[in-house]
Amino acid sequence: MAITKTWQVNTMERDLSDGHVNKVIYRVIGKDDGVEKDRATGEVEFTKPSSLPSDFVKYEKLDEATVLSWVKEKLKEEKDAEGKVIDRVALIEKAIDDNIALINTPVTATGKPF
């Protein structure tokens, strides 16, 4: 069992006046031995600062690796109900691992014996 997880940008929302990315919708595809068995999707919103930073990357110059680094950074900074920082990247990837394990080795079944 060789589970891999691939993060992808599904789509982005941006401000047309300056290209600031306001929202990224992402997906994580979980494969076991090359076969897709699970996926997770979500979105991350970004607040536009009052002025664009000096390291601002124009929309036309963005690549998937850069945007995914923003997504993962934001997900690693999320807080739970008590205000404690949680690593949602690790939680998402663990959920995919757990789901694939259940698919590969089910613990329940449905049906009738007749």
CYANA upper distance limits for C-alpha pairs under 8 A (distance plus 0.5 A):
  1 MET  CA     32 ASP  CA      6.63
  1 MET  CA     33 ASP  CA      6.78
  2 ALA  CA     31 LYS  CA      8.41
  2 ALA  CA     32 ASP  CA      5.86
  2 ALA  CA     33 ASP  CA      5.74
  3 ILE  CA     30 GLY  CA      7.20
  3 ILE  CA     31 LYS  CA      5.96
  3 ILE  CA     32 ASP  CA      4.89
  3 ILE  CA     33 ASP  CA      7.02
  3 ILE  CA     97 ASP  CA      7.62
  4 THR  CA     30 GLY  CA      6.21
  4 THR  CA     31 LYS  CA      5.76
  4 THR  CA     32 ASP  CA      6.97
  4 THR  CA     34 GLY  CA      8.47
  5 LYS  CA     28 VAL  CA      6.81
  5 LYS  CA     29 ILE  CA      5.98
  5 LYS  CA     30 GLY  CA      5.06
  5 LYS  CA     31 LYS  CA      6.94
  5 LYS  CA     93 GLU  CA      7.65
  6 THR  CA     28 VAL  CA      5.93
  6 THR  CA     29 ILE  CA      5.66
  6 THR  CA     30 GLY  CA      7.14
  7 TRP  CA     26 TYR  CA      7.69
  7 TRP  CA     27 ARG  CA      6.41
  7 TRP  CA     28 VAL  CA      4.96
  7 TRP  CA     29 ILE  CA      7.07
  7 TRP  CA     68 LEU  CA      7.86
  8 GLN  CA     26 TYR  CA      6.19
  8 GLN  CA     27 ARG  CA      5.86
  8 GLN  CA     28 VAL  CA      6.74
  8 GLN  CA     29 ILE  CA      8.50
  8 GLN  CA     64 GLU  CA      7.90
  8 GLN  CA     68 LEU  CA      7.73
  9 VAL  CA     24 VAL  CA      7.52
  9 VAL  CA     25 ILE  CA      6.74
  9 VAL  CA     26 TYR  CA      5.02
  9 VAL  CA     27 ARG  CA      6.95
  9 VAL  CA     64 GLU  CA      7.03
  9 VAL  CA     67 VAL  CA      8.05
  9 VAL  CA     68 LEU  CA      7.38
 10 ASN  CA     24 VAL  CA      8.08
 10 ASN  CA     25 ILE  CA      5.89
 10 ASN  CA     26 TYR  CA      5.49
 10 ASN  CA     27 ARG  CA      6.86
 11 THR  CA     24 VAL  CA      6.55
 11 THR  CA     25 ILE  CA      5.84
 11 THR  CA     26 TYR  CA      7.58
 12 MET  CA     21 VAL  CA      7.32
 12 MET  CA     22 ASN  CA      8.10
 12 MET  CA     23 LYS  CA      6.09
 12 MET  CA     24 VAL  CA      4.95
 12 MET  CA     25 ILE  CA      6.61
 13 GLU  CA     21 VAL  CA      6.35
 13 GLU  CA     22 ASN  CA      6.08
 13 GLU  CA     23 LYS  CA      5.50
 13 GLU  CA     24 VAL  CA      6.95
 14 ARG  CA     19 GLY  CA      6.09
 14 ARG  CA     20 HIS  CA      5.87
 14 ARG  CA     21 VAL  CA      4.70
 14 ARG  CA     22 ASN  CA      5.72
 14 ARG  CA     23 LYS  CA      7.47
 15 ASP  CA     19 GLY  CA      5.61
 15 ASP  CA     20 HIS  CA      5.81
 15 ASP  CA     21 VAL  CA      7.02
 15 ASP  CA     22 ASN  CA      7.43
 16 LEU  CA     20 HIS  CA      8.21
 19 GLY  CA     58 LYS  CA      6.89
 19 GLY  CA     59 TYR  CA      5.69
 20 HIS  CA     48 LYS  CA      7.45
 20 HIS  CA     58 LYS  CA      8.33
 20 HIS  CA     59 TYR  CA      7.59
 21 VAL  CA     46 PHE  CA      7.39
 21 VAL  CA     59 TYR  CA      8.12
 22 ASN  CA     45 GLU  CA      6.12
 22 ASN  CA     46 PHE  CA      5.35
 22 ASN  CA     47 THR  CA      6.97
 22 ASN  CA     48 LYS  CA      7.55
 23 LYS  CA     43 GLU  CA      7.33
 23 LYS  CA     44 VAL  CA      6.11
 23 LYS  CA     45 GLU  CA      4.80
 23 LYS  CA     46 PHE  CA      6.40
 24 VAL  CA     43 GLU  CA      6.00
 24 VAL  CA     44 VAL  CA      5.86
 24 VAL  CA     45 GLU  CA      7.02
 24 VAL  CA     71 VAL  CA      7.84
 25 ILE  CA     41 THR  CA      7.76
 25 ILE  CA     42 GLY  CA      6.23
 25 ILE  CA     43 GLU  CA      4.70
 25 ILE  CA     44 VAL  CA      7.04
 26 TYR  CA     41 THR  CA      6.13
 26 TYR  CA     42 GLY  CA      6.02
 26 TYR  CA     43 GLU  CA      6.43
 27 ARG  CA     39 ARG  CA      7.35
 27 ARG  CA     40 ALA  CA      5.97
 27 ARG  CA     41 THR  CA      4.66
 27 ARG  CA     42 GLY  CA      6.93
 28 VAL  CA     39 ARG  CA      5.92
 28 VAL  CA     40 ALA  CA      5.62
 28 VAL  CA     41 THR  CA      6.83
 29 ILE  CA     36 GLU  CA      7.34
 29 ILE  CA     37 LYS  CA      8.49
 29 ILE  CA     38 ASP  CA      6.68
 29 ILE  CA     39 ARG  CA      4.91
 29 ILE  CA     40 ALA  CA      7.16
 30 GLY  CA     36 GLU  CA      6.30
 30 GLY  CA     37 LYS  CA      6.47
 30 GLY  CA     38 ASP  CA      5.50
 30 GLY  CA     39 ARG  CA      6.09
 30 GLY  CA     96 ILE  CA      6.65
 30 GLY  CA     97 ASP  CA      8.11
 30 GLY  CA    100 ILE  CA      8.21
 31 LYS  CA     35 VAL  CA      5.47
 31 LYS  CA     36 GLU  CA      4.65
 31 LYS  CA     37 LYS  CA      6.00
 31 LYS  CA     38 ASP  CA      7.44
 32 ASP  CA     36 GLU  CA      6.98
 32 ASP  CA     37 LYS  CA      7.19
 32 ASP  CA    100 ILE  CA      8.02
 37 LYS  CA    100 ILE  CA      6.72
 37 LYS  CA    103 ILE  CA      8.20
 38 ASP  CA     96 ILE  CA      6.77
 38 ASP  CA     99 ASN  CA      7.46
 38 ASP  CA    100 ILE  CA      7.02
 39 ARG  CA     96 ILE  CA      7.43
 40 ALA  CA     92 ILE  CA      7.91
 40 ALA  CA     96 ILE  CA      8.02
 44 VAL  CA     71 VAL  CA      6.93
 44 VAL  CA     74 LYS  CA      7.82
 44 VAL  CA     75 LEU  CA      8.13
 48 LYS  CA     52 LEU  CA      8.21
 49 PRO  CA     53 PRO  CA      8.45
 52 LEU  CA     56 PHE  CA      6.77
 57 VAL  CA     61 LYS  CA      6.92
 57 VAL  CA     62 LEU  CA      7.01
 58 LYS  CA     62 LEU  CA      7.11
 62 LEU  CA     66 THR  CA      7.15
 62 LEU  CA     67 VAL  CA      7.60
 63 ASP  CA     67 VAL  CA      6.99
 64 GLU  CA     68 LEU  CA      6.48
 65 ALA  CA     69 SER  CA      6.67
 66 THR  CA     70 TRP  CA      7.05
 67 VAL  CA     71 VAL  CA      6.81
 68 LEU  CA     72 LYS  CA      6.57
 69 SER  CA     73 GLU  CA      6.52
 70 TRP  CA     74 LYS  CA      6.63
 71 VAL  CA     75 LEU  CA      6.65
 72 LYS  CA     76 LYS  CA      6.57
 72 LYS  CA     89 VAL  CA      6.81
 73 GLU  CA     77 GLU  CA      7.00
 74 LYS  CA     78 GLU  CA      7.16
 75 LEU  CA     87 ASP  CA      6.98
 75 LEU  CA     88 ARG  CA      5.72
 75 LEU  CA     89 VAL  CA      6.53
 76 LYS  CA     85 VAL  CA      8.03
 76 LYS  CA     86 ILE  CA      6.75
 76 LYS  CA     87 ASP  CA      4.74
 76 LYS  CA     88 ARG  CA      6.06
 76 LYS  CA     89 VAL  CA      6.68
 77 GLU  CA     85 VAL  CA      6.39
 77 GLU  CA     86 ILE  CA      7.09
 77 GLU  CA     87 ASP  CA      7.26
 78 GLU  CA     85 VAL  CA      6.12
 78 GLU  CA     86 ILE  CA      6.20
 78 GLU  CA     87 ASP  CA      7.51
 78 GLU  CA     88 ARG  CA      7.55
 79 LYS  CA     83 GLY  CA      5.55
 79 LYS  CA     84 LYS  CA      5.61
 79 LYS  CA     85 VAL  CA      4.79
 79 LYS  CA     86 ILE  CA      6.08
 80 ASP  CA     84 LYS  CA      5.95
 80 ASP  CA     85 VAL  CA      6.99
 80 ASP  CA     86 ILE  CA      7.09
 87 ASP  CA     91 LEU  CA      7.03
 88 ARG  CA     92 ILE  CA      6.43
 89 VAL  CA     93 GLU  CA      6.72
 90 ALA  CA     94 LYS  CA      6.50
 91 LEU  CA     95 ALA  CA      6.61
 92 ILE  CA     96 ILE  CA      6.90
 93 GLU  CA     97 ASP  CA      6.81
 94 LYS  CA     98 ASP  CA      6.57
 95 ALA  CA     99 ASN  CA      6.52
 96 ILE  CA    100 ILE  CA      6.61
 97 ASP  CA    101 ALA  CA      6.66
 98 ASP  CA    102 LEU  CA      6.82
 99 ASN  CA    103 ILE  CA      6.73
100 ILE  CA    104 ASN  CA      6.58
101 ALA  CA    105 THR  CA      6.41
101 ALA  CA    106 PRO  CA      8.29
102 LEU  CA    106 PRO  CA      5.32
102 LEU  CA    107 VAL  CA      7.45
